[in-house]
Amino acid sequence: MKTKSLFTLLTFLLIFSVNAFSQTKMGQVYLIRSTGFTGSAVNYRFYVDDKLVCKLKNKSYSVHDLSVGKHTISVVSGGISNGKKSTPLTITVVEGQANYISVASTQSGYVNKITCQEITKNSADPLLAKAKQKNDCLSE
């Protein structure tokens, strides 16, 4: 009887330890689009690690859970564009912390260029207050 109880206890501990170690550690990434009039009529498409994760209109944002570690984020304008993604921004996601990524628009001559930039929570808070959260990012 003691052998059976000991076997049951060891099985339980083994199952519990496998579950405890298999959980992926996550952090959050806020993708924020508040670009003023620049490209306001079209969606911007955001890519994380070269995978499309969201389409955002102006004055909107989305929140994504990403695994801990390094990730790349890029953006491309919808509508009439060359379809090329921006230069990837590399971020490091830390467990339980948030990263804030905003679209920056620069103009060189007649060419408008968009890029991603990481901003602080203090810089993100006013943008988030004026923006609407989008939960279903790929619906549009």
Secondary structure, 3 states (H helix, E strand, C coil): CHHHHHHHHHHHHHHHHHHHHHCCCEEEEEEEECCCCCCCCCCEEEEECCEEEEEECCCEEEEEEEECEEEEEEEEECCCCCCCCCCCEEEEECCCCEEEEEEEEEEECCEEEEEEEEECHHHHHHHHHHCEECCCCCCC
